[in-house]
Amino acid sequence: MQRSLEFCHLLQATCPSALASFDRIIASAQGKKIALFLDYDGTLSPIVNDPEKAFMSPEMRAAVKNVAKFFPTAIVSGRSRDKVFEFVQLKELCYAGSHGMDIMLSSADSESKTEDDKETKLFQPASEFLPMIIEAYDSLVEATRSITGANVENNKFCVSVHYRNVDKQDWNSVAQLVDDVLKSFPHLKLTTGRKVLEVRPVIDWDKGKAVEFLLQSLRLDDPESVLPIYIGDDRTDEDAFKVLRERNCGYGILVSQLPKQTQAFYSLRAPSEVMEFLDSLVRWKEQQQPAHVQE
Ligand SMILES: O=P(O)(O)OC[C@H]1O[C@H](O[C@H]2O[C@H](CO)[C@@H](O)[C@H](O)[C@H]2O)[C@H](O)[C@@H](O)[C@@H]1O
């Protein structure tokens, strides 16, 4: 208990709580439109052992639905776009799957329009890698078959090799097997996340680039009139935090219970605090509406 309190102080010291700093955050949003970017696993849903069961709560879904009524909102996830949509189930959002390599500008539009219209709303900078990713997925499944608890997930333009449920003494073997497979795929690279090894194309594209692309495409790239806020918990979210910090145009919010090196400005300790933050944004916006609009 003592130890976790100390950690908490350290994190607060380097990266203040977004809830405690809420007034300061909204003060810098005065006269601007807030644009929200939300990671999924560990941010909107708690981390669980089975990636197929990482459901978000109905309360969190309602909180995201509510913020999206007031602010343009996008989900930016390492999951495949289809999978993360299956979890979130909100048509009013934009979705960037596969760590930003599969962007659908508006899922609401995607159902009602023709195939041509759909294509103009889709951005897939790694599409040429699709056959290679399928091949790598098959090889990784085969290579890790003998490791109890290892789980390979196909995220369309990238592949996740999970070791959360693998005995700790076999973690190095998983890493070695993945390295060995990658020797046959020089155009794929490895990144790491929360008890997961992520295999993806070597292209210069990440969640940071995806956020820049979304800001531009949605005409939200004027820092004088837009304040982007990105909330995420993982290493891959750091690319997005960095973009906002370097452009000096918005805030990254790291979701973490432990102190971490981060490019984020603020922190929240768990998805429950993310929900509280989203609810606070909605309450603040509702208070700003003239009475006749609220009725
Ligand atoms: O960018 P994200 O939406 O955060 O996706 C990153 C990875 O998230 C998922 O894995 C993580 O969450 C799982 C469920 O809680 C957990 O079991 C796993 O250990 C975590 O690494 C997802 O399954 C991966 O494919 C994503 O790359």
PDBQT file of the ligand as one rigid body, heavy atoms in Angstrom, charges set to zero:
ROOT
HETATM    1  O1  LIG A 301      -3.936   0.303 -29.067  1.00  0.00    +0.000 OA
HETATM    2  P1  LIG A 301      -4.798  -0.524 -28.170  1.00  0.00    +0.000 P 
HETATM    3  O2  LIG A 301      -6.255  -0.415 -28.450  1.00  0.00    +0.000 OA
HETATM    4  O3  LIG A 301      -4.473  -0.301 -26.709  1.00  0.00    +0.000 OA
HETATM    5  O4  LIG A 301      -4.361  -2.034 -28.507  1.00  0.00    +0.000 OA
HETATM    6  C1  LIG A 301      -3.093  -2.548 -28.073  1.00  0.00    +0.000 C 
HETATM    7  C2  LIG A 301      -3.203  -4.034 -27.917  1.00  0.00    +0.000 C 
HETATM    8  O5  LIG A 301      -4.346  -4.237 -27.067  1.00  0.00    +0.000 OA
HETATM    9  C3  LIG A 301      -4.781  -5.580 -26.868  1.00  0.00    +0.000 C 
HETATM   10  O6  LIG A 301      -3.870  -6.222 -25.993  1.00  0.00    +0.000 OA
HETATM   11  C4  LIG A 301      -3.839  -5.686 -24.691  1.00  0.00    +0.000 C 
HETATM   12  O7  LIG A 301      -5.146  -5.848 -24.076  1.00  0.00    +0.000 OA
HETATM   13  C5  LIG A 301      -5.537  -7.240 -23.891  1.00  0.00    +0.000 C 
HETATM   14  C6  LIG A 301      -6.949  -7.244 -23.337  1.00  0.00    +0.000 C 
HETATM   15  O8  LIG A 301      -7.040  -6.516 -22.157  1.00  0.00    +0.000 OA
HETATM   16  C7  LIG A 301      -4.520  -7.938 -22.964  1.00  0.00    +0.000 C 
HETATM   17  O9  LIG A 301      -4.883  -9.307 -22.774  1.00  0.00    +0.000 OA
HETATM   18  C8  LIG A 301      -3.117  -7.832 -23.592  1.00  0.00    +0.000 C 
HETATM   19  O10 LIG A 301      -2.157  -8.375 -22.705  1.00  0.00    +0.000 OA
HETATM   20  C9  LIG A 301      -2.759  -6.359 -23.871  1.00  0.00    +0.000 C 
HETATM   21  O11 LIG A 301      -1.520  -6.260 -24.555  1.00  0.00    +0.000 OA
HETATM   22  C10 LIG A 301      -4.952  -6.303 -28.172  1.00  0.00    +0.000 C 
HETATM   23  O12 LIG A 301      -5.324  -7.644 -27.922  1.00  0.00    +0.000 OA
HETATM   24  C11 LIG A 301      -3.707  -6.191 -29.028  1.00  0.00    +0.000 C 
HETATM   25  O13 LIG A 301      -3.932  -6.826 -30.262  1.00  0.00    +0.000 OA
HETATM   26  C12 LIG A 301      -3.444  -4.711 -29.261  1.00  0.00    +0.000 C 
HETATM   27  O14 LIG A 301      -2.301  -4.565 -30.083  1.00  0.00    +0.000 OA
ENDROOT
TORSDOF 0
